[in-house]
Amino acid sequence: MKTQDASLHDRLRRVRHVALDLDGTIYKGNQPFSSSSHFLDLLDRLGIGFTFLTNNCSRSTADYVTHLGAMGIVTEEGRIYTSADATVDYLRRKHPTLQRLYLLGTPSLKRHFADAGFVVCSEDAADEPDAVVVGFDTTMTYDRLCRTAYWIAQGKPYFATHPDRVCPTNLSTLLVDCGAICEALHEATGRKPDCVPGKPNAQMLHGILSRHEVAAEELAMVGDRLYTDMEMARRSGALGVLVLTGETSAEEVDRAEPAPDLVVTGLDRFGDLLKEHRNGRQSGVQPHGRQSTTPAGR
């Protein structure tokens, strides 16, 4: 057997936890892939933990439990980790004195930070924050955007939850996301965020590793995007598993540099590989190789 094959076999055998991107990996729009529930059941049978991972912080973890439940995927809040969680964990770890936040985000995002022990400042200019946090705000008003720019221009520490410029949707619209909002603020203030903890920042996986007490080499990051999911896996040292059920095409994978650790047609194929390598068998799968070009569950 080639050395590369042996290395991949060892990495698959050591997986103790799986971080799962949502849209493009578990579901597309509001339609789950047919393999999703079977894959999650398999992880439970193999004794492998899992966490749903998303940059979209416009919804709370409770909202995601409801959203997934409507698709027949029953889960709990402790199995969901958003860029808001990553930002909370980052601020607690790196900036524990920053307690008062001016937050450009949805009511759900504000509740998330308040529940985490932060003070969410009002729109009153006399209610001075310690720092500014910008998220994916689907309820944003012009006045609140201007107040955010004001505090950033005053030199307050400035953080953004994630860098996505648009949010995926199957609707006839373009959802302007956190990264694009930050670009507007940059044009107005001349400042970019001091830190963006969401994907592809390895900070996003740091919280999962800490919560579940696993090492990076024991974690598989499964997603459909090269520049967020796979880049984050590379930066953190986790196993990067690209599924061809979402944004990335087989042709784009062929041109990718660096290539993902593993490319599979869908969650069902990755489940098969985990099961085979858990049982000590080696299927001859090649690193960076595809098992077929037809995405599963489409």
Phi and psi in degrees as a GROMACS rama.xvg file:
@    title "Ramachandran Plot"
@    xaxis  label "Phi"
@    yaxis  label "Psi"
@TYPE xy
-68.7563  153.566  LYS-2
-59.993  -39.6647  THR-3
-60.6263  -42.4539  GLN-4
-61.7715  -43.109  ASP-5
-63.5036  -39.3706  ALA-6
-64.8272  -44.9458  SER-7
-65.6046  -40.2198  LEU-8
-57.5705  -44.4096  HIS-9
-65.0148  -39.9473  ASP-10
-68.0166  -40.7825  ARG-11
-65.4803  -39.1713  LEU-12
-66.2302  -29.4378  ARG-13
-88.9037  -5.52893  ARG-14
-61.2409  122.967  VAL-15
-113.22  -17.4142  ARG-16
-148.961  145.246  HIS-17
-123.524  125.6  VAL-18
-95.7143  124.905  ALA-19
-116.618  116.026  LEU-20
-60.7129  157.479  ASP-21
-97.9068  -79.3051  LEU-22
-68.5994  123.335  ASP-23
96.6205  -12.1992  GLY-24
-119.845  -52.9595  THR-25
-92.4886  -37.7866  ILE-26
-148.641  168.837  TYR-27
-128.592  115.673  LYS-28
67.5894  -117.046  GLY-29
-115.054  19.4104  ASN-30
-116.328  113.884  GLN-31
-70.6039  149.444  PRO-32
-71.2697  147.39  PHE-33
-61.9221  -24.2251  SER-34
-86.4874  -10.7081  SER-35
-61.4424  -54.0833  SER-36
-63.0995  -40.0893  SER-37
-62.2888  -39.6562  HIS-38
-65.2881  -43.6522  PHE-39
-65.0258  -38.3911  LEU-40
-62.6375  -40.2144  ASP-41
-63.4334  -42.8275  LEU-42
-58.0305  -42.3063  LEU-43
-61.5197  -42.1891  ASP-44
-66.8554  -33.3497  ARG-45
-83.4032  -6.24246  LEU-46
74.7386  26.356  GLY-47
-102.507  126.188  ILE-48
-76.4137  163.942  GLY-49
-149.971  153.039  PHE-50
-136.329  133.13  THR-51
-80.2239  132.645  PHE-52
-125.452  129.211  LEU-53
-149.084  144.986  THR-54
-78.1399  -21.0057  ASN-55
-71.3133  105.698  ASN-56
-103.696  12.0117  CYS-57
-72.0485  -20.4627  SER-58
-106.465  149.105  ARG-59
-82.5354  169.828  SER-60
-62.3431  -35.4398  THR-61
-64.2018  -39.1856  ALA-62
-61.5945  -39.8893  ASP-63
-68.5498  -35.4964  TYR-64
-58.8199  -44.6156  VAL-65
-65.7949  -43.8911  THR-66
-60.6555  -45.9791  HIS-67
-69.3418  -38.7136  LEU-68
-60.5694  -35.3889  GLY-69
-64.8524  -20.8328  ALA-70
-94.7199  3.0552  MET-71
88.3055  10.9242  GLY-72
-105.459  102.711  ILE-73
-85.7703  125.605  VAL-74
-147.789  -171.794  THR-75
-136.158  162.812  GLU-76
-60.9263  -32.81  GLU-77
-66.1402  -11.8836  GLY-78
-102.773  15.1968  ARG-79
-124.719  131.464  ILE-80
-134.67  119.725  TYR-81
-111.107  173.748  THR-82
-64.4286  -22.1893  SER-83
-67.2754  -42.3475  ALA-84
-60.5901  -43.0518  ASP-85
-61.988  -38.6338  ALA-86
-69.5618  -42.3523  THR-87
-59.0535  -48.6495  VAL-88
-61.9717  -40.6227  ASP-89
-63.6199  -46.4862  TYR-90
-63.9595  -41.0434  LEU-91
-62.5977  -38.6691  ARG-92
-80.5072  -41.9764  ARG-93
-101.618  -26.4312  LYS-94
-137.768  61.731  HIS-95
-64.3025  -17.295  PRO-96
-84.731  -11.1463  THR-97
-85.3708  103.631  LEU-98
-114.285  -28.9874  GLN-99
-100.757  118.593  ARG-100
-118.745  134.787  LEU-101
-92.6568  120.563  TYR-102
-117.174  119.748  LEU-103
-94.6674  97.7531  LEU-104
-168.494  175.95  GLY-105
-71.344  164.375  THR-106
-56.0034  -35.7822  PRO-107
-62.6095  -41.7323  SER-108
-66.8781  -40.1773  LEU-109
-63.3186  -42.5006  LYS-110
-62.23  -38.0824  ARG-111
-59.1538  -46.544  HIS-112
-71.1553  -36.9331  PHE-113
-64.2051  -42.564  ALA-114
-64.1742  -26.8419  ASP-115
-81.9996  -0.476605  ALA-116
102.464  2.932  GLY-117
-86.6659  155.005  PHE-118
-94.0601  121.184  VAL-119
-93.8107  114.037  VAL-120
-73.4177  156.201  CYS-121
-84.7121  -174.549  SER-122
-82.1549  -8.07159  GLU-123
-67.6854  129.65  ASP-124
-63.9709  -19.1367  ALA-125
-81.2173  -12.8022  ALA-126
-90.8684  80.1665  ASP-127
-78.5135  129.888  GLU-128
-89.6561  163.685  PRO-129
-81.0629  -28.8325  ASP-130
-158.632  166.8  ALA-131
-115.84  135.619  VAL-132
-125.334  127.934  VAL-133
-112.855  131.057  VAL-134
-124.388  -165.09  GLY-135
-84.8112  99.9291  PHE-136
-104.809  97.9092  ASP-137
-79.526  -2.36006  THR-138
-114.38  15.4638  THR-139
-61.816  139.045  MET-140
-115.17  162.303  THR-141
-62.6974  -42.2609  TYR-142
-60.4881  -41.0451  ASP-143
-70.666  -35.8145  ARG-144
-61.7193  -42.3498  LEU-145
-67.5805  -38.2205  CYS-146
-65.2713  -38.3562  ARG-147
-60.7103  -47.0506  THR-148
-61.3768  -37.5496  ALA-149
-60.8791  -49.8466  TYR-150
-66.7803  -35.2508  TRP-151
-63.6473  -42.766  ILE-152
-66.0493  -23.4172  ALA-153
-77.928  -2.18131  GLN-154
90.1453  13.6088  GLY-155
-65.7789  144.321  LYS-156
-52.4405  138.773  PRO-157
-133.703  123.929  TYR-158
-129.883  148.958  PHE-159
-123.531  145  ALA-160
-68.9454  -39.5645  THR-161
-159.314  162.388  HIS-162
-97.2272  0.379905  PRO-163
-58.1682  131.049  ASP-164
-87.4376  -29.2312  ARG-165
-135.064  152.344  VAL-166
-102.752  133.63  CYS-167
-59.2745  141.378  PRO-168
-155.193  151.839  THR-169
-101.924  13.5228  ASN-170
-91.9672  165.206  LEU-171
-86.2098  66.0869  SER-172
-159.334  171.884  THR-173
-119.599  116.602  LEU-174
-88.6016  106.087  LEU-175
-70.837  119.685  VAL-176
-104.055  -174.761  ASP-177
-55.5531  -44.5321  CYS-178
-60.8935  -37.9902  GLY-179
-71.2302  -37.3426  ALA-180
-61.2875  -41.8398  ILE-181
-65.1068  -31.8204  CYS-182
-65.8944  -39.7241  GLU-183
-62.5566  -43.3065  ALA-184
-65.4408  -34.3433  LEU-185
-64.5671  -43.6018  HIS-186
-62.1107  -35.353  GLU-187
-80.265  -33.4565  ALA-188
-114.969  -17.0035  THR-189
79.3036  6.46139  GLY-190
-116.155  142.272  ARG-191
-104.002  160.629  LYS-192
-57.2888  144.842  PRO-193
-68.6044  -30.6313  ASP-194
-157.08  145.825  CYS-195
-127.384  94.0595  VAL-196
-71.0154  -16.4795  PRO-197
-71.9839  175.465  GLY-198
-52.8207  136.805  LYS-199
-94.5973  13.8194  PRO-200
-61.8853  133.299  ASN-201
-63.402  -14.6252  ALA-202
-56.6687  -30.9809  GLN-203
-62.8335  -35.4107  MET-204
-88.4387  -18.6223  LEU-205
-58.5815  -42.557  HIS-206
-63.2964  -38.4997  GLY-207
-67.6759  -43.1127  ILE-208
-60.5661  -41.4305  LEU-209
-68.9688  -45.1166  SER-210
-61.7043  -37.4929  ARG-211
-106.55  4.37128  HIS-212
51.6676  51.8201  GLU-213
-121.482  154.002  VAL-214
-86.7107  157.996  ALA-215
-56.8656  -37.8807  ALA-216
-72.9719  -6.46819  GLU-217
-101.302  6.69452  GLU-218
-113.962  135.905  LEU-219
-109.028  127.133  ALA-220
-99.9378  115.679  MET-221
-111.743  124.119  VAL-222
-162.211  179.032  GLY-223
-112.422  2.76954  ASP-224
-116.46  132.604  ARG-225
-70.1271  -44.3228  LEU-226
-84.9194  -7.08173  TYR-227
-118.601  -67.1156  THR-228
-61.2969  -51.5435  ASP-229
-74.5826  -34.1417  MET-230
-66.3557  -39.067  GLU-231
-65.7352  -40.9504  MET-232
-60.0811  -42.9854  ALA-233
-63.2153  -44.5346  ARG-234
-66.1255  -32.3081  ARG-235
-92.5188  -16.0279  SER-236
88.5785  9.89379  GLY-237
-81.3676  163.118  ALA-238
-74.1181  120.888  LEU-239
-92.8477  117.381  GLY-240
-117.646  110.626  VAL-241
-92.7524  127.122  LEU-242
-101.431  140.925  VAL-243
-93.2599  37.1761  LEU-244
-106.129  2.07708  THR-245
-130.186  -123.361  GLY-246
-73.4615  -38.5005  GLU-247
-86.3441  131.202  THR-248
-92.1964  164.031  SER-249
-60.7834  -36.0258  ALA-250
-66.1688  -38.4758  GLU-251
-66.8013  -35.4293  GLU-252
-62.5018  -41.6918  VAL-253
-60.1906  -28.6556  ASP-254
-95.2565  -5.63334  ARG-255
-68.3826  137.269  ALA-256
-144.808  112.629  GLU-257
-76.8184  158.098  PRO-258
-78.9233  153.693  ALA-259
-62.5974  159.126  PRO-260
-63.4647  -36.6627  ASP-261
-151.27  137.549  LEU-262
-123.048  126.842  VAL-263
-131.477  159.618  VAL-264
-71.1198  -25.9113  THR-265
-178.532  -178.858  GLY-266
-62.6802  -31.7848  LEU-267
-63.121  -40.6267  ASP-268
-68.1756  -40.923  ARG-269
-63.6331  -37.8455  PHE-270
-60.9413  -42.602  GLY-271
-59.3551  -43.0891  ASP-272
-65.974  -42.4085  LEU-273
-59.952  -42.564  LEU-274
-66.1925  -44.7776  LYS-275
-62.2945  -46.797  GLU-276
-76.0555  -26.6314  HIS-277
-65.0352  -34.26  ARG-278
-87.1456  4.61602  ASN-279
88.1948  1.15293  GLY-280
-91.837  153.894  ARG-281
-124.718  123.555  GLN-282
-88.2255  -0.966978  SER-283
81.0719  12.1791  GLY-284
-63.7517  138.561  VAL-285
-95.148  139.882  GLN-286
-56.2624  141.23  PRO-287
64.8623  11.9812  HIS-288
-99.5843  156.437  GLY-289
-107.596  149.157  ARG-290
-89.4877  -25.7266  GLN-291
-165.387  173.898  SER-292
-105.564  8.17714  THR-293
-103.154  110.49  THR-294
-58.7134  140.03  PRO-295
-79.3952  149.047  ALA-296
74.8454  15.0824  GLY-297
